[in-house]
Amino acid sequence: MMRGRGGFLGDDLSDYARGRAVDAVRTAIVSPDNGPESRGHLTSIALSDGTKYEGLLRAENNFHVVLQTRDGAFHSIPRECIATLNTGRQTLMPQDYGKTLTPKELNDLVSYLIKSASLMGPAPAGTHSDSDDDDDQ
């Protein structure tokens, strides 16, 4: 999704590249499972009654977990009903962009993300900087 347009399941990438080095943006595209962020990683939940859900964790607190499944539906699940909750390393982002995109297409995508972030204006205090890229892929 860019600027609120596009798919509903992934994050809005309008300012994803803000304050990130070009190499960090490229790495996040070609190796999405190697980043430390858990956002966008597939989460599996099994309830005590045997019901199973798989999707993206959207919110959680001491009492509920909110999961968005691939069909776009949101499920607010009481914690006392959860038998298991596992957030894996696999993201929903395709894993093969390093192979399916040509070098020019990959460069164009990285450039687009960086340009889009720069159009959003200056980065607010406390956002990503090139010095902490390893923590923010």
The first five atom37 places (N, CA, C, CB, O) and aatype in JSON, in Angstrom:
{
  "aatype": [12, 12, 1, 7, 1, 7, 7, 13, 10, 7, 3, 3, 10, 15, 3, 18, 0, 1, 7, 1, 0, 19, 3, 0, 19, 1, 16, 0, 9, 19, 15, 14, 3, 2, 7, 14, 6, 15, 1, 7, 8, 10, 16, 15, 9, 0, 10, 15, 3, 7, 16, 11, 18, 6, 7, 10, 10, 1, 0, 6, 2, 2, 13, 8, 19, 19, 10, 5, 16, 1, 3, 7, 0, 13, 8, 15, 9, 14, 1, 6, 4, 9, 0, 16, 10, 2, 16, 7, 1, 5, 16, 10, 12, 14, 5, 3, 18, 7, 11, 16, 10, 16, 14, 11, 6, 10, 2, 3, 10, 19, 15, 18, 10, 9, 11, 15, 0, 15, 10, 12, 7, 14, 0, 14, 0, 7, 16, 8, 15, 3, 15, 3, 3, 3, 3, 3, 5],
  "atom_mask": [
    [1, 1, 1, 1, 1],
    [1, 1, 1, 1, 1],
    [1, 1, 1, 1, 1],
    [1, 1, 1, 0, 1],
    [1, 1, 1, 1, 1],
    [1, 1, 1, 0, 1],
    [1, 1, 1, 0, 1],
    [1, 1, 1, 1, 1],
    [1, 1, 1, 1, 1],
    [1, 1, 1, 0, 1],
    [1, 1, 1, 1, 1],
    [1, 1, 1, 1, 1],
    [1, 1, 1, 1, 1],
    [1, 1, 1, 1, 1],
    [1, 1, 1, 1, 1],
    [1, 1, 1, 1, 1],
    [1, 1, 1, 1, 1],
    [1, 1, 1, 1, 1],
    [1, 1, 1, 0, 1],
    [1, 1, 1, 1, 1],
    [1, 1, 1, 1, 1],
    [1, 1, 1, 1, 1],
    [1, 1, 1, 1, 1],
    [1, 1, 1, 1, 1],
    [1, 1, 1, 1, 1],
    [1, 1, 1, 1, 1],
    [1, 1, 1, 1, 1],
    [1, 1, 1, 1, 1],
    [1, 1, 1, 1, 1],
    [1, 1, 1, 1, 1],
    [1, 1, 1, 1, 1],
    [1, 1, 1, 1, 1],
    [1, 1, 1, 1, 1],
    [1, 1, 1, 1, 1],
    [1, 1, 1, 0, 1],
    [1, 1, 1, 1, 1],
    [1, 1, 1, 1, 1],
    [1, 1, 1, 1, 1],
    [1, 1, 1, 1, 1],
    [1, 1, 1, 0, 1],
    [1, 1, 1, 1, 1],
    [1, 1, 1, 1, 1],
    [1, 1, 1, 1, 1],
    [1, 1, 1, 1, 1],
    [1, 1, 1, 1, 1],
    [1, 1, 1, 1, 1],
    [1, 1, 1, 1, 1],
    [1, 1, 1, 1, 1],
    [1, 1, 1, 1, 1],
    [1, 1, 1, 0, 1],
    [1, 1, 1, 1, 1],
    [1, 1, 1, 1, 1],
    [1, 1, 1, 1, 1],
    [1, 1, 1, 1, 1],
    [1, 1, 1, 0, 1],
    [1, 1, 1, 1, 1],
    [1, 1, 1, 1, 1],
    [1, 1, 1, 1, 1],
    [1, 1, 1, 1, 1],
    [1, 1, 1, 1, 1],
    [1, 1, 1, 1, 1],
    [1, 1, 1, 1, 1],
    [1, 1, 1, 1, 1],
    [1, 1, 1, 1, 1],
    [1, 1, 1, 1, 1],
    [1, 1, 1, 1, 1],
    [1, 1, 1, 1, 1],
    [1, 1, 1, 1, 1],
    [1, 1, 1, 1, 1],
    [1, 1, 1, 1, 1],
    [1, 1, 1, 1, 1],
    [1, 1, 1, 0, 1],
    [1, 1, 1, 1, 1],
    [1, 1, 1, 1, 1],
    [1, 1, 1, 1, 1],
    [1, 1, 1, 1, 1],
    [1, 1, 1, 1, 1],
    [1, 1, 1, 1, 1],
    [1, 1, 1, 1, 1],
    [1, 1, 1, 1, 1],
    [1, 1, 1, 1, 1],
    [1, 1, 1, 1, 1],
    [1, 1, 1, 1, 1],
    [1, 1, 1, 1, 1],
    [1, 1, 1, 1, 1],
    [1, 1, 1, 1, 1],
    [1, 1, 1, 1, 1],
    [1, 1, 1, 0, 1],
    [1, 1, 1, 1, 1],
    [1, 1, 1, 1, 1],
    [1, 1, 1, 1, 1],
    [1, 1, 1, 1, 1],
    [1, 1, 1, 1, 1],
    [1, 1, 1, 1, 1],
    [1, 1, 1, 1, 1],
    [1, 1, 1, 1, 1],
    [1, 1, 1, 1, 1],
    [1, 1, 1, 0, 1],
    [1, 1, 1, 1, 1],
    [1, 1, 1, 1, 1],
    [1, 1, 1, 1, 1],
    [1, 1, 1, 1, 1],
    [1, 1, 1, 1, 1],
    [1, 1, 1, 1, 1],
    [1, 1, 1, 1, 1],
    [1, 1, 1, 1, 1],
    [1, 1, 1, 1, 1],
    [1, 1, 1, 1, 1],
    [1, 1, 1, 1, 1],
    [1, 1, 1, 1, 1],
    [1, 1, 1, 1, 1],
    [1, 1, 1, 1, 1],
    [1, 1, 1, 1, 1],
    [1, 1, 1, 1, 1],
    [1, 1, 1, 1, 1],
    [1, 1, 1, 1, 1],
    [1, 1, 1, 1, 1],
    [1, 1, 1, 1, 1],
    [1, 1, 1, 1, 1],
    [1, 1, 1, 1, 1],
    [1, 1, 1, 0, 1],
    [1, 1, 1, 1, 1],
    [1, 1, 1, 1, 1],
    [1, 1, 1, 1, 1],
    [1, 1, 1, 1, 1],
    [1, 1, 1, 0, 1],
    [1, 1, 1, 1, 1],
    [1, 1, 1, 1, 1],
    [1, 1, 1, 1, 1],
    [1, 1, 1, 1, 1],
    [1, 1, 1, 1, 1],
    [1, 1, 1, 1, 1],
    [1, 1, 1, 1, 1],
    [1, 1, 1, 1, 1],
    [1, 1, 1, 1, 1],
    [1, 1, 1, 1, 1],
    [1, 1, 1, 1, 1]
  ],
  "atom_positions": [
    [[0.85, -1.17, 0.0], [0.0, 0.0, 0.0], [0.9, 1.24, 0.0], [-0.97, -0.01, 1.22], [1.91, 1.29, 0.7]],
    [[0.52, 2.22, -0.8], [1.21, 3.51, -0.83], [0.18, 4.62, -0.73], [2.07, 3.66, -2.12], [-0.8, 4.65, -1.48]],
    [[0.41, 5.52, 0.2], [-0.48, 6.66, 0.41], [-1.94, 6.24, 0.56], [-0.34, 7.65, -0.74], [-2.84, 6.91, 0.04]],
    [[-2.17, 5.13, 1.26], [-3.51, 4.66, 1.53], [-4.17, 3.91, 0.39], [0.0, 0.0, 0.0], [-5.34, 3.53, 0.51]],
    [[-3.46, 3.69, -0.71], [-4.03, 2.98, -1.85], [-3.3, 1.66, -2.03], [-3.95, 3.84, -3.13], [-2.09, 1.59, -1.87]],
    [[-4.05, 0.64, -2.38], [-3.46, -0.67, -2.62], [-4.08, -1.7, -1.72], [0.0, 0.0, 0.0], [-5.2, -1.54, -1.23]],
    [[-3.35, -2.77, -1.5], [-3.84, -3.87, -0.7], [-4.1, -3.49, 0.74], [0.0, 0.0, 0.0], [-3.53, -2.52, 1.24]],
    [[-4.94, -4.26, 1.4], [-5.34, -3.95, 2.78], [-4.54, -4.71, 3.82], [-6.8, -4.25, 2.96], [-4.58, -4.35, 5.0]],
    [[-3.82, -5.74, 3.44], [-3.17, -6.59, 4.43], [-1.79, -6.09, 4.82], [-3.07, -7.99, 3.9], [-1.4, -6.17, 5.99]],
    [[-1.04, -5.57, 3.87], [0.3, -5.09, 4.16], [0.29, -3.69, 4.74], [0.0, 0.0, 0.0], [-0.72, -2.99, 4.71]],
    [[1.45, -3.3, 5.28], [1.6, -1.96, 5.83], [1.64, -0.92, 4.72], [2.86, -1.87, 6.69], [1.98, -1.24, 3.58]],
    [[1.31, 0.31, 5.05], [1.46, 1.43, 4.13], [2.95, 1.76, 4.08], [0.6, 2.68, 4.58], [3.55, 2.08, 5.11]],
    [[3.53, 1.69, 2.9], [4.97, 1.9, 2.73], [5.33, 3.32, 2.3], [5.5, 0.93, 1.71], [6.46, 3.57, 1.87]],
    [[4.4, 4.25, 2.41], [4.63, 5.61, 1.94], [5.89, 6.24, 2.51], [3.45, 6.47, 2.28], [6.61, 6.93, 1.79]],
    [[6.17, 6.01, 3.76], [7.38, 6.6, 4.33], [8.33, 5.54, 4.89], [7.01, 7.59, 5.43], [9.14, 5.82, 5.78]],
    [[8.23, 4.32, 4.36], [9.07, 3.24, 4.85], [10.56, 3.59, 4.75], [8.78, 1.96, 4.06], [11.32, 3.31, 5.68]],
    [[10.99, 4.18, 3.64], [12.41, 4.42, 3.41], [12.94, 5.66, 4.13], [12.67, 4.57, 1.92], [14.14, 5.94, 4.07]],
    [[12.08, 6.39, 4.81], [12.5, 7.6, 5.49], [13.62, 7.29, 6.48], [11.31, 8.27, 6.22], [13.44, 6.49, 7.4]],
    [[14.78, 7.93, 6.28], [15.91, 7.78, 7.19], [16.65, 6.46, 7.06], [0.0, 0.0, 0.0], [17.58, 6.2, 7.83]],
    [[16.28, 5.63, 6.11], [16.97, 4.36, 5.92], [17.96, 4.48, 4.76], [15.96, 3.2, 5.66], [17.69, 5.18, 3.79]],
    [[19.08, 3.79, 4.87], [20.06, 3.77, 3.79], [19.52, 2.96, 2.61], [21.4, 3.17, 4.29], [18.69, 2.07, 2.79]],
    [[20.0, 3.28, 1.42], [19.57, 2.58, 0.21], [19.78, 1.07, 0.36], [20.34, 3.11, -1.01], [18.9, 0.29, 0.02]],
    [[20.94, 0.66, 0.87], [21.23, -0.76, 1.02], [20.26, -1.44, 1.99], [22.66, -0.96, 1.51], [19.9, -2.6, 1.79]],
    [[19.84, -0.74, 3.03], [18.89, -1.31, 3.99], [17.52, -1.52, 3.34], [18.76, -0.4, 5.22], [16.86, -2.52, 3.6]],
    [[17.09, -0.57, 2.5], [15.81, -0.71, 1.8], [15.89, -1.88, 0.82], [15.45, 0.62, 1.05], [14.97, -2.69, 0.74]],
    [[16.98, -1.95, 0.07], [17.16, -3.04, -0.89], [17.16, -4.4, -0.18], [18.49, -2.86, -1.68], [16.51, -5.34, -0.64]],
    [[17.87, -4.5, 0.93], [17.92, -5.76, 1.68], [16.55, -6.16, 2.2], [18.9, -5.64, 2.85], [16.2, -7.34, 2.17]],
    [[15.76, -5.2, 2.66], [14.42, -5.49, 3.16], [13.52, -6.04, 2.04], [13.79, -4.23, 3.76], [12.6, -6.8, 2.31]],
    [[13.79, -5.66, 0.8], [13.0, -6.14, -0.34], [13.43, -7.54, -0.75], [13.13, -5.17, -1.53], [12.58, -8.41, -0.98]],
    [[14.73, -7.78, -0.84], [15.2, -9.07, -1.35], [15.3, -10.14, -0.27], [16.55, -8.89, -2.01], [15.32, -11.33, -0.59]],
    [[15.35, -9.75, 1.0], [15.44, -10.71, 2.11], [14.51, -10.3, 3.24], [16.9, -10.82, 2.63], [14.98, -10.0, 4.34]],
    [[13.2, -10.29, 3.01], [12.27, -9.76, 4.01], [12.25, -10.53, 5.33], [10.9, -9.74, 3.44], [11.92, -9.96, 6.37]],
    [[12.58, -11.8, 5.31], [12.54, -12.6, 6.54], [13.76, -12.39, 7.42], [12.42, -14.05, 6.2], [13.8, -12.9, 8.55]],
    [[14.76, -11.66, 6.94], [15.99, -11.48, 7.71], [15.96, -10.28, 8.64], [17.15, -11.34, 6.77], [16.89, -10.09, 9.43]],
    [[14.91, -9.47, 8.57], [14.82, -8.3, 9.45], [14.33, -8.67, 10.83], [0.0, 0.0, 0.0], [13.64, -9.68, 10.99]],
    [[14.67, -7.86, 11.83], [14.26, -8.16, 13.2], [12.82, -7.8, 13.52], [15.17, -7.46, 14.14], [12.29, -8.23, 14.55]],
    [[12.17, -7.01, 12.67], [10.82, -6.56, 12.99], [9.84, -7.73, 12.93], [10.38, -5.45, 12.02], [9.94, -8.58, 12.05]],
    [[8.91, -7.77, 13.87], [7.9, -8.83, 13.83], [6.66, -8.38, 13.07], [7.52, -9.25, 15.25], [5.8, -9.21, 12.76]],
    [[6.55, -7.09, 12.77], [5.4, -6.62, 11.99], [5.43, -7.27, 10.62], [5.41, -5.08, 11.87], [6.48, -7.36, 9.98]],
    [[4.28, -7.71, 10.17], [4.18, -8.32, 8.87], [4.53, -9.79, 8.86], [0.0, 0.0, 0.0], [4.51, -10.43, 7.81]],
    [[4.87, -10.34, 10.03], [5.19, -11.76, 10.1], [3.91, -12.55, 10.39], [6.27, -12.03, 11.18], [3.06, -12.12, 11.16]],
    [[3.82, -13.68, 9.77], [2.66, -14.54, 9.9], [2.52, -15.06, 11.33], [2.74, -15.7, 8.92], [3.47, -15.59, 11.9]],
    [[1.33, -14.91, 11.9], [1.05, -15.39, 13.25], [-0.03, -16.46, 13.18], [0.62, -14.22, 14.18], [-1.05, -16.29, 12.5]],
    [[0.2, -17.55, 13.88], [-0.78, -18.64, 13.95], [-1.34, -18.71, 15.36], [-0.14, -20.01, 13.55], [-0.6, -18.66, 16.34]],
    [[-2.66, -18.83, 15.44], [-3.34, -18.94, 16.74], [-4.23, -20.17, 16.7], [-4.17, -17.66, 17.06], [-5.01, -20.36, 15.77]],
    [[-4.11, -21.0, 17.72], [-5.01, -22.14, 17.89], [-5.79, -21.9, 19.18], [-4.22, -23.52, 17.95], [-5.22, -21.59, 20.22]],
    [[-7.1, -22.03, 19.08], [-7.96, -21.84, 20.25], [-8.14, -23.16, 20.98], [-9.32, -21.25, 19.83], [-7.91, -24.23, 20.42]],
    [[-8.56, -23.08, 22.21], [-8.77, -24.28, 23.01], [-9.88, -25.17, 22.45], [-9.11, -23.9, 24.45], [-9.92, -26.36, 22.75]],
    [[-10.79, -24.61, 21.62], [-11.84, -25.43, 21.0], [-11.4, -26.05, 19.67], [-13.08, -24.59, 20.78], [-12.2, -26.71, 19.0]],
    [[-10.12, -25.84, 19.28], [-9.59, -26.42, 18.04], [-9.61, -25.48, 16.85], [0.0, 0.0, 0.0], [-8.99, -25.79, 15.83]],
    [[-10.3, -24.35, 16.94], [-10.32, -23.38, 15.85], [-8.92, -22.82, 15.64], [-11.33, -22.24, 16.15], [-8.2, -22.56, 16.6]],
    [[-8.54, -22.63, 14.35], [-7.21, -22.1, 14.03], [-7.34, -20.88, 13.15], [-6.34, -23.16, 13.35], [-8.19, -20.82, 12.26]],
    [[-6.47, -19.91, 13.39], [-6.4, -18.69, 12.6], [-4.95, -18.46, 12.2], [-6.96, -17.47, 13.38], [-4.03, -18.83, 12.92]],
    [[-4.77, -17.84, 11.03], [-3.44, -17.45, 10.59], [-3.56, -16.09, 9.91], [-2.8, -18.51, 9.62], [-4.43, -15.89, 9.07]],
    [[-2.68, -15.17, 10.28], [-2.73, -13.85, 9.68], [-1.73, -12.93, 10.33], [0.0, 0.0, 0.0], [-0.69, -13.36, 10.83]],
    [[-2.06, -11.63, 10.32], [-1.17, -10.62, 10.88], [-1.7, -10.13, 12.21], [-1.01, -9.45, 9.91], [-2.89, -9.82, 12.35]],
    [[-0.82, -10.06, 13.18], [-1.17, -9.54, 14.5], [-1.33, -8.04, 14.38], [-0.1, -9.92, 15.57], [-0.37, -7.35, 14.02]],
    [[-2.5, -7.52, 14.66], [-2.76, -6.09, 14.5], [-2.77, -5.34, 15.83], [-4.08, -5.89, 13.8], [-2.44, -4.16, 15.86]],
    [[-3.14, -6.01, 16.9], [-3.16, -5.36, 18.23], [-3.21, -6.44, 19.28], [-4.39, -4.38, 18.37], [-3.7, -7.55, 19.04]],
    [[-2.7, -6.1, 20.45], [-2.82, -7.03, 21.57], [-2.7, -6.26, 22.88], [-1.74, -8.14, 21.49], [-2.04, -5.23, 22.96]],
    [[-3.35, -6.8, 23.88], [-3.22, -6.27, 25.23], [-3.32, -7.46, 26.19], [-4.32, -5.18, 25.55], [-3.25, -8.61, 25.75]],
    [[-3.49, -7.2, 27.44], [-3.54, -8.3, 28.42], [-4.78, -9.18, 28.27], [-3.51, -7.73, 29.82], [-4.8, -10.3, 28.79]],
    [[-5.8, -8.7, 27.57], [-7.07, -9.41, 27.51], [-7.44, -9.97, 26.15], [-8.13, -8.51, 27.96], [-8.13, -10.99, 26.07]],
    [[-7.0, -9.32, 25.07], [-7.38, -9.73, 23.71], [-6.18, -9.65, 22.76], [-8.52, -8.84, 23.19], [-5.21, -8.93, 22.99]],
    [[-6.29, -10.43, 21.69], [-5.38, -10.37, 20.55], [-6.25, -10.1, 19.33], [-4.52, -11.7, 20.39], [-7.28, -10.74, 19.16]],
    [[-5.83, -9.16, 18.49], [-6.57, -8.89, 17.26], [-5.71, -9.35, 16.09], [-6.93, -7.36, 17.13], [-4.58, -8.9, 15.91]],
    [[-6.27, -10.27, 15.31], [-5.57, -10.87, 14.18], [-6.36, -10.55, 12.92], [-5.4, -12.41, 14.37], [-7.59, -10.69, 12.9]],
    [[-5.66, -10.14, 11.88], [-6.3, -9.94, 10.58], [-5.91, -11.1, 9.68], [-5.89, -8.55, 9.94], [-4.72, -11.31, 9.42]],
    [[-6.89, -11.85, 9.22], [-6.63, -13.0, 8.36], [-6.51, -12.55, 6.91], [-7.74, -14.05, 8.51], [-6.86, -11.42, 6.58]],
    [[-6.03, -13.43, 6.06], [-5.76, -13.09, 4.66], [-6.99, -12.59, 3.91], [-5.2, -14.29, 3.94], [-6.86, -11.87, 2.92]],
    [[-8.18, -12.95, 4.37], [-9.41, -12.48, 3.71], [-9.79, -11.07, 4.15], [-10.56, -13.43, 3.99], [-10.79, -10.52, 3.69]],
    [[-8.98, -10.49, 5.04], [-9.22, -9.12, 5.5], [-10.02, -9.03, 6.78], [0.0, 0.0, 0.0], [-10.14, -7.95, 7.36]],
    [[-10.57, -10.14, 7.23], [-11.4, -10.13, 8.44], [-10.53, -9.94, 9.69], [-12.2, -11.44, 8.54], [-9.43, -10.47, 9.78]],
    [[-11.06, -9.18, 10.63], [-10.41, -8.97, 11.92], [-11.07, -9.88, 12.95], [-10.49, -7.47, 12.37], [-12.29, -10.0, 13.0]],
    [[-10.24, -10.51, 13.76], [-10.73, -11.41, 14.8], [-10.17, -10.94, 16.14], [-10.33, -12.89, 14.51], [-8.96, -10.97, 16.35]],
    [[-11.06, -10.52, 17.03], [-10.65, -10.15, 18.39], [-10.82, -11.39, 19.26], [-11.5, -8.92, 18.94], [-11.94, -11.85, 19.5]],
    [[-9.7, -11.91, 19.71], [-9.71, -13.2, 20.39], [-9.34, -13.01, 21.86], [-8.75, -14.19, 19.71], [-8.25, -12.52, 22.16]],
    [[-10.21, -13.4, 22.76], [-9.87, -13.31, 24.19], [-8.68, -14.21, 24.51], [-11.08, -13.7, 25.07], [-8.62, -15.36, 24.06]],
    [[-7.74, -13.7, 25.27], [-6.53, -14.47, 25.6], [-6.85, -15.79, 26.3], [-5.6, -13.64, 26.47], [-6.14, -16.78, 26.12]],
    [[-7.91, -15.8, 27.11], [-8.22, -17.04, 27.83], [-8.67, -18.17, 26.91], [-9.29, -16.78, 28.87], [-8.72, -19.33, 27.33]],
    [[-9.01, -17.85, 25.65], [-9.44, -18.86, 24.68], [-8.27, -19.39, 23.83], [-10.51, -18.29, 23.77], [-8.43, -20.35, 23.08]],
    [[-7.1, -18.77, 23.95], [-5.95, -19.13, 23.11], [-5.17, -20.27, 23.74], [-5.04, -17.92, 22.9], [-4.71, -20.18, 24.88]],
    [[-5.02, -21.36, 22.97], [-4.2, -22.49, 23.4], [-2.74, -22.24, 23.02], [-4.7, -23.82, 22.79], [-1.84, -22.44, 23.83]],
    [[-2.51, -21.8, 21.76], [-1.16, -21.47, 21.31], [-1.19, -20.23, 20.42], [-0.52, -22.66, 20.56], [-2.15, -20.01, 19.69]],
    [[-0.13, -19.44, 20.5], [0.06, -18.27, 19.66], [1.53, -18.27, 19.24], [-0.33, -16.92, 20.41], [2.42, -18.18, 20.08]],
    [[1.75, -18.39, 17.93], [3.11, -18.43, 17.41], [3.29, -17.4, 16.31], [3.45, -19.83, 16.89], [2.56, -17.41, 15.32]],
    [[4.25, -16.51, 16.49], [4.62, -15.57, 15.44], [5.91, -16.09, 14.83], [4.78, -14.1, 15.98], [6.94, -16.17, 15.49]],
    [[5.83, -16.45, 13.55], [6.97, -17.03, 12.87], [7.9, -16.0, 12.27], [0.0, 0.0, 0.0], [7.68, -14.79, 12.42]],
    [[8.91, -16.46, 11.6], [9.87, -15.59, 10.91], [9.4, -15.27, 9.5], [11.25, -16.26, 10.87], [9.91, -14.34, 8.88]],
    [[8.43, -16.02, 8.98], [7.98, -15.8, 7.61], [7.08, -14.57, 7.52], [7.23, -17.03, 7.09], [6.13, -14.42, 8.29]],
    [[7.4, -13.69, 6.58], [6.55, -12.54, 6.32], [5.59, -12.88, 5.19], [7.4, -11.28, 5.97], [5.76, -13.88, 4.5]],
    [[4.59, -12.06, 5.03], [3.67, -12.25, 3.9], [4.27, -11.72, 2.61], [2.34, -11.56, 4.19], [3.76, -12.01, 1.53]],
    [[5.33, -10.94, 2.71], [5.98, -10.38, 1.53], [6.63, -11.51, 0.73], [7.03, -9.31, 1.92], [7.26, -12.39, 1.31]],
    [[6.48, -11.49, -0.58], [7.13, -12.53, -1.4], [8.62, -12.6, -1.12], [6.88, -12.27, -2.89], [9.28, -11.58, -0.92]],
    [[9.15, -13.81, -1.11], [10.55, -14.04, -0.78], [11.48, -14.0, -1.98], [10.69, -15.37, -0.09], [12.7, -14.06, -1.83]],
    [[10.92, -13.9, -3.18], [11.75, -14.08, -4.37], [11.98, -12.81, -5.2], [11.13, -15.1, -5.24], [12.37, -12.91, -6.37]],
    [[11.76, -11.64, -4.62], [11.97, -10.41, -5.39], [13.41, -10.27, -5.87], [11.58, -9.2, -4.56], [13.65, -9.66, -6.91]],
    [[14.37, -10.81, -5.14], [15.77, -10.75, -5.57], [16.01, -11.53, -6.84], [0.0, 0.0, 0.0], [16.98, -11.28, -7.56]],
    [[15.14, -12.49, -7.14], [15.28, -13.32, -8.34], [14.32, -12.91, -9.45], [15.05, -14.78, -7.99], [14.65, -13.0, -10.63]],
    [[13.11, -12.46, -9.08], [12.11, -12.17, -10.1], [12.19, -10.74, -10.64], [10.73, -12.4, -9.55], [11.75, -10.48, -11.76]],
    [[12.75, -9.82, -9.87], [12.92, -8.46, -10.36], [14.27, -8.33, -11.04], [12.79, -7.43, -9.22], [15.27, -8.87, -10.56]],
    [[14.3, -7.62, -12.16], [15.58, -7.34, -12.8], [16.32, -6.32, -11.94], [15.38, -6.81, -14.28], [15.7, -5.65, -11.12]],
    [[17.64, -6.18, -12.11], [18.36, -5.16, -11.35], [17.76, -3.76, -11.55], [19.84, -5.15, -11.75], [17.71, -2.97, -10.6]],
    [[17.31, -3.45, -12.76], [16.71, -2.14, -13.01], [15.38, -2.0, -12.26], [16.48, -1.93, -14.52], [15.12, -0.95, -11.66]],
    [[14.55, -3.05, -12.28], [13.27, -2.99, -11.56], [13.5, -2.82, -10.06], [12.45, -4.26, -11.83], [12.79, -2.06, -9.4]],
    [[14.49, -3.53, -9.52], [14.81, -3.41, -8.1], [15.29, -2.0, -7.78], [15.87, -4.45, -7.7], [14.88, -1.41, -6.77]],
    [[16.16, -1.45, -8.62], [16.64, -0.07, -8.42], [15.48, 0.92, -8.5], [17.71, 0.29, -9.45], [15.41, 1.86, -7.71]],
    [[14.57, 0.7, -9.46], [13.41, 1.58, -9.6], [12.53, 1.53, -8.35], [12.59, 1.19, -10.85], [12.04, 2.56, -7.89]],
    [[12.32, 0.34, -7.81], [11.49, 0.18, -6.62], [12.13, 0.87, -5.41], [11.27, -1.3, -6.31], [11.45, 1.59, -4.67]],
    [[13.42, 0.66, -5.22], [14.13, 1.32, -4.11], [14.06, 2.83, -4.28], [15.62, 0.85, -4.05], [13.79, 3.55, -3.32]],
    [[14.3, 3.31, -5.49], [14.24, 4.76, -5.76], [12.84, 5.31, -5.48], [14.64, 5.06, -7.21], [12.7, 6.39, -4.9]],
    [[11.83, 4.57, -5.89], [10.45, 5.01, -5.66], [10.14, 5.13, -4.17], [9.47, 4.02, -6.32], [9.53, 6.1, -3.73]],
    [[10.56, 4.13, -3.39], [10.32, 4.16, -1.94], [11.05, 5.32, -1.28], [10.74, 2.84, -1.29], [10.5, 5.99, -0.4]],
    [[12.27, 5.57, -1.7], [13.05, 6.68, -1.12], [12.44, 8.01, -1.53], [14.52, 6.6, -1.57], [12.31, 8.91, -0.7]],
    [[12.08, 8.16, -2.79], [11.45, 9.41, -3.26], [10.12, 9.64, -2.56], [11.25, 9.37, -4.8], [9.81, 10.76, -2.15]],
    [[9.33, 8.6, -2.43], [8.04, 8.72, -1.76], [8.21, 9.2, -0.32], [7.3, 7.38, -1.78], [7.48, 10.07, 0.14]],
    [[9.19, 8.63, 0.39], [9.44, 9.03, 1.77], [9.9, 10.49, 1.84], [10.5, 8.11, 2.41], [9.53, 11.21, 2.77]],
    [[10.69, 10.92, 0.87], [11.17, 12.3, 0.9], [10.03, 13.29, 0.63], [12.28, 12.5, -0.13], [10.08, 14.43, 1.09]],
    [[9.01, 12.86, -0.11], [7.87, 13.73, -0.38], [6.97, 13.89, 0.83], [7.06, 13.17, -1.54], [6.14, 14.8, 0.88]],
    [[7.13, 13.0, 1.83], [6.33, 13.07, 3.04], [6.81, 14.19, 3.97], [6.36, 11.72, 3.77], [6.16, 14.48, 4.98]],
    [[7.93, 14.81, 3.65], [8.46, 15.87, 4.49], [9.56, 15.36, 5.39], [0.0, 0.0, 0.0], [9.92, 14.19, 5.34]],
    [[10.1, 16.24, 6.23], [11.19, 15.83, 7.11], [10.74, 14.8, 8.13], [11.77, 17.04, 7.82], [9.58, 14.78, 8.55]],
    [[11.67, 13.96, 8.51], [11.38, 12.91, 9.49], [11.17, 13.52, 10.86], [12.52, 11.87, 9.53], [11.95, 14.38, 11.28]],
    [[10.11, 13.1, 11.57], [9.92, 13.57, 12.94], [11.03, 13.05, 13.85], [8.55, 13.15, 13.47], [11.67, 12.05, 13.53]],
    [[11.24, 13.7, 14.96], [12.25, 13.27, 15.92], [11.97, 11.85, 16.36], [12.3, 14.22, 17.14], [10.81, 11.46, 16.56]],
    [[13.04, 11.07, 16.52], [12.89, 9.7, 17.01], [12.63, 8.67, 15.93], [0.0, 0.0, 0.0], [12.37, 7.51, 16.24]],
    [[12.71, 9.08, 14.64], [12.53, 8.08, 13.58], [13.86, 7.48, 13.2], [11.85, 8.71, 12.35], [14.89, 7.8, 13.8]],
    [[13.84, 6.62, 12.21], [15.02, 5.86, 11.8], [16.12, 6.78, 11.27], [14.64, 4.83, 10.74], [15.85, 7.83, 10.7]],
    [[17.35, 6.36, 11.48], [18.48, 7.04, 10.88], [19.41, 6.0, 10.29], [19.23, 7.92, 11.92], [19.32, 4.82, 10.61]],
    [[20.3, 6.44, 9.41], [21.22, 5.5, 8.78], [22.05, 4.75, 9.8], [22.13, 6.23, 7.82], [22.46, 3.62, 9.54]],
    [[22.3, 5.33, 10.96], [23.16, 4.68, 11.95], [22.48, 3.49, 12.62], [23.58, 5.69, 12.99], [23.17, 2.66, 13.21]],
    [[21.15, 3.4, 12.55], [20.49, 2.26, 13.19], [19.74, 1.38, 12.21], [19.54, 2.74, 14.25], [18.77, 0.71, 12.57]],
    [[20.2, 1.39, 10.95], [19.53, 0.6, 9.91], [19.49, -0.88, 10.23], [20.21, 0.8, 8.59], [18.52, -1.55, 9.89]],
    [[20.53, -1.42, 10.87], [20.54, -2.84, 11.13], [19.4, -3.26, 12.02], [21.85, -3.24, 11.76], [18.98, -4.42, 11.98]],
    [[18.87, -2.34, 12.82], [17.76, -2.66, 13.72], [16.41, -2.44, 13.09], [17.85, -1.83, 14.97], [15.39, -2.82, 13.68]],
    [[16.35, -1.85, 11.89], [15.07, -1.41, 11.35], [14.71, -1.99, 10.0], [15.06, 0.06, 11.23], [13.85, -1.43, 9.32]],
    [[15.29, -3.05, 9.59], [15.0, -3.59, 8.25], [13.64, -4.23, 8.23], [16.06, -4.6, 7.82], [13.21, -4.73, 7.2]]
  ]
}
